[in-house]
């Protein structure tokens, strides 16, 4: 971890991390859906892990593309 990296390498690492977080989020959401009928506790744990990876992905997206459009949640109505 003491390697000095330039901005391009740092950006590549952030993008790889964002891609990995997206893949993990998708995998945990699929697992949560698969477990819903047979293992409700396992489904809740899988959903929580998916939310964690979603949060990581959002943070990395904000670092890579600051000031982008605000995230929207599916099924949630904006109240003004």
N, C-alpha and C positions, 0 to 999 in steps of 0.2 A: 504494500500500500504506500510505499514511499516513492513510487515512480512519479516523475513529473510528466504530465500529459498536456498537450496543446488543446485549444478550444475545440478543434474538429474531433479529436479523439473523445473528449468529454461529451460532446453532443452525440456521438455514436453510442457511447455507453448509456447515456440517458435514454436514447431511442430504443436500444435493446432492452433496457429495463422496463420501459413503457410497453413494448411489445410482449414481453414475458408476463407482465402483470395482466394484460388483456387476455392472453392465452389461459393463464391460471384462473382468472375470473370466470371465463367461459366454461372451463372444465368443472369448477366447483358449482356453478349454477346448474349445469347439466346433471351433476351428481345429486344436487339437492332435489331436482325434479324427479329423478329416478328413485330417490329414497322416500319421497313424500308418502306414498301409500304403505310401504312396508316398515319404515323406521323413522317416525316423526322426529325423534331426538337427533338422529344422524342428519336428517334433512335440515333441521335448524342450525346445526353446527356447520354444515356445508354452506348454507346460505350466509352465515356470519363470515366465513372465510371468503366467500365471493365478495361480500361487501368490503372486506379489508383490502382485497386486491383491487377493487374498483376505486377505493380511496387512494391507494398508491398510484394507480394509473392516472387519476385526476391531478394529483400533485405533480407527477412527472410531466404531464401535458402542460400544466401551467408554467413549469420551469422552461420547457422547450418552446412553448408558444404563449408568452405572457399576454394577458389581457384579451384572451379569446372570448367567444360568447359564453354566457353563464351555462353551466350544466343543467340539463332538464331531467327530471325523473319521470319514468314511464308511469302512467296511471295517477299522477299527482296533478291536481288542478291548481294553477297559480291564483291566489286570492289577493285582490288589490284593495 
